Structures are given as structure tokens and as C-alpha cells.
């Protein structure tokens, strides 16, 4: 039963149609954005990919400049479309889409200007989520239950070769393995597994061997993201009650909480500005927006301000 609940939690957490809006309205004393910070002091050149339902009421992939300006929509697919990830050269974005089959989400790649969308995985082979592009650009890791017809209903970690579409399975756990994240040297993959009871962060070699557990908390530890220099890993944890952002050394030591907004919860932390800032999504103002903060959790800056949901932001450095 516990494995079933974990599987359901991961699917609900990743499926866009299950994303609910926060119902609590923050008071000025509660909000970390009081007074509201603005992007005017930002420096550094970059692009941010994210998904939003701001125009059509359905989730599509967008790109904006690093200060939140110049927002442009890349996709006009049957929804939902989510979880964008950049290629290392910044020319393409991989994402999850229900375009071909709402019951079997698959992966697509699209050029940064919105041209040339291409399906990576054939539809009808389970749900495929959380794409993560390898630093060399030749592979994309993802989570999938594509072997369910063969008697394995669990989510596992796979990689697909971008040019050929060949899929290789990396994990073979009796429980759920999900949310892969590449180390910057391409040698390792961090991921989430509930094989020891609840969601914890693990790391393995890029071929799936030498799997090592990094976190040991009573809550769910999810959404790992490596720093550009490979020394640290951001993640989200409910160990203290609500979903908050933490950081640890790449070996699992010195786990440190960065956010303290128990009423809300922050999601999908990602490194930005060459590892000098942290990009994330939160529902501080009743709907999901995209924010930046300093490495210690201070100086929170809101980048989007739209009635729709803006989520799962991914940063690309241009300078």
C-alpha cells in the first residue's frame, strides 16, 4: 500500500491536470515578498524556460528573458505540456507532452524559437516524465512506467538517445525511482527513490551502477538539481512539515534548509546565474509564479506576475 501511495504522489506531483492552486492569501507579515521585490537589480544574461496556462488556460511551454521580460510561447500543442529542460548548447528544449495521448505522456524536443518539434518516444509506452538533458547533449534521462505491460508497474529511470530514440533502462528497483538529474560532468545521475520507505535522494553512475543514498529524513526528499560546479545539490523536502528548499554537498553532507515559508511551499529549485542564484516556483500570491533568490534563501525576487500558473522554470546561462 505504501508503494502505491508513493507512486500516486509522484504521478500527481508531475501531472499538470492535478496541480492545484494555493487557497491561502498571504498577509504582508507572512509573505517573503513584502515589500514586493522587483527584477530591476538583476545582472547576468540568461533565458528561462517554463510552463504556464496564462494564455489559453492549458499548459504550454514558454521562454522569457532572465529578468522576466519578453515572454514568448513555444508550443501550441494539445495540452498539457510541461517540465522543460535545456540542451547544453541552448538550442533546444525537451519537455513532457500529452499531445498524442493524454493517458500516455511522452517526450518532445523543440527548437528554442518554437520550430521543429519532434517526438522522442513513441506514444503508448507508459507515462514518461521529468526529462533531464545530459551535459554532452546526446542523452535525455527520464522517469517512466513504460515496462508496466511486462509486469513492472513501477516508475524507473531510463535514458533515450536524442538522435536515434533508443531507450535504455537504468534502474530496476522494486519501488519507485524518479526525477533524474545529471551531474555537470555527465558522470552521475541524482534521482529520487522510495525503496527504503519514503522519498529520498540517491546518486548513481550514469550507467545505473553504484547507487548510493544521500538523504535520510522522515519526510519526502525530491527534485534534486546539481550545482554547475558539481559540488552541491538542491532539493525539496517535507522533513519539517511543508515543502521547502534545501541544499547539501554532493556527498549528502551538510544538508541546510534555505526557505522558511511553511504556509506555501517552494518547488523545482534550479541553479541560475552560473550557480550564484536559485530559481524556483511558489504560490505566495495565490497562484504559482517564478522567483529568484540568493544562495542563502534571502533577497527573493518575483520574475512573473500573471493570473495563470507559471511553473517548473529552467535556467540557461548565455554569458
C-alpha positions, -999 to +999 in steps of 0.1 A: +000+000+000+029+024+008+044+018-026+011+025-042+007+058-023+042+069-033+035+061-069+003+081-068+021+110-051+048+112-078+022+110-106+000+136-090+030+158-084+041+157-120+008+157-138-003+192-147-040+184-146-036+176-109-018+208-100-040+228-076-037+265-067-029+276-032-060+288-013-043+309+014-038+346+008-006+358+025-006+388+048+022+413+045+038+398+076+037+363+061+049+369+026+086+367+018+079+394-008+068+422+014+075+447+001+075+431-034+109+427-048+115+435-085+139+423-111+154+457-116+187+448-098+193+416-116+225+412-136+237+383-158+224+372-191+202+341-194+170+326-206+143+308-186+121+281-199+089+273-180+053+261-185+022+281-180-016+283-187-015+321-189-029+325-224-051+295-232-060+280-198-039+250-209-003+243-201+022+252-228+060+258-229+073+294-227+107+311-227+115+345-212+145+367-206+163+364-173+145+394-158+111+380-166+106+402-197+100+392-234+078+362-227+071+341-258+052+309-262+069+280-279+042+253-281+006+252-293+001+215-287-029+197-273-023+201-235-008+196-211+028+203-218+053+207-190+087+202-174+111+219-199+148+212-198+175+229-218+201+212-241+236+222-230+241+244-261+208+262-255+195+254-290+167+230-279+143+223-251+129+188-242+096+186-224+067+163-215+035+164-235+001+148-236-003+159-272-005+124-287-022+105-259-035+121-226-032+086-210+004+081-221+026+112-218+056+112-239+087+134-246+093+160-273+121+182-283+116+217-298+140+244-311+143+275-289+124+296-314+095+272-314+103+255-347+110+218-354+090+200-327+100+163-327+087+134-307+114+114-289+094+085-277+066+066-294+032+071-276+015+042-259+045+032-238+035+043-204+038+077-189+072+094-194+081+124-172+109+146-159+132+148-189+168+158-180+192+166-208+228+153-204+256+178-204+270+163-237+236+167-253+234+131-266+211+116-240+180+126-220+172+108-187+136+105-177+112+086-154+087+061-168+064+032-161+068+020-197+075-016-186+041-019-169+028-042-197+057-065-189+046-068-153+066-040-138+043-011-128+069+010-111+084+042-122+121+037-132+149+058-146+156+055-183+177+073-209+169+079-245+195+087-272+184+120-287+192+113-323+180+077-326+153+074-299+169+042-285+158+037-248+179+021-221+167+013-186+190+023-158+172+013-126+155-020-116+140-013-082+110-030-066+099+005-057+096+039-074+127+056-089+120+091-104+132+127-111+166+122-126+192+150-126+226+149-144+258+159-127+276+187-148+304+163-158+278+138-171+293+110-149+264+107-124+227+110-121+209+120-089+173+107-085+145+100-060+135+066-047+112+053-020+129+019-019+138+024+017+104+036+028+099+072+018+112+095-009+150+100-005+177+114-028+201+089-043+230+091-068+243+066-093+268+064-121+254+074-155+251+037-165+229+030-134+255+013-113+268+022-078+236+036-064+242+054-031+216+070-008+223+107+002+194+117+024+179+100+054+149+122+065+114+114+079+098+134+051+099+133+013+131+145-003+126+152-041+135+173-071+174+172-070+194+196-090+232+197-093+252+230-090+272+240-121+305+230-104+291+197-092+298+203-055+262+208-043+227+195-048+195+215-043+163+196-034+129+200-020+119+183+013+089+180+036+110+169+065+100+199+085+063+198+076+059+217+044+078+216+011+109+237+015+141+242-005+173+226+009+209+223-003+235+197+005+270+188-005+271+163-034+281+135-010+249+142+011+266+161+039+257+195+054+220+195+045+208+230+050+173+245+048+170+277+027+133+287+028+110+291+057+075+297+043+055+270+059+022+282+045+032+279+009+059+255-002+085+260-029+090+237-059+115+227-085+146+246-073+172+251-100+206+269-102+208+302-120+234+328-130+263+303-131+253+290-097+251+323-079+213+324-075+184+299-072+154+297-094+121+282-082+083+283-083+060+291-054+024+301-047+030+331-025+003+352-042-024+326-045-012+313-079+022+299-090+049+323-101+086+321-108+112+336-084+149+340-079+167+341-045+202+343-032+220+311-022+211+316+015+174+320+007+174+358+010+165+386-015+136+368-031+127+384-065+095+376-084+100+373-121+065+366-133+032+383-124+004+367-142-031+353-132-021+320-147+002+294-132+039+297-141+059+267-130+090+245-134+114+271-145+148+260-160+177+285-164+201+288-193+233+310-189+241+330-220+272+348-209 
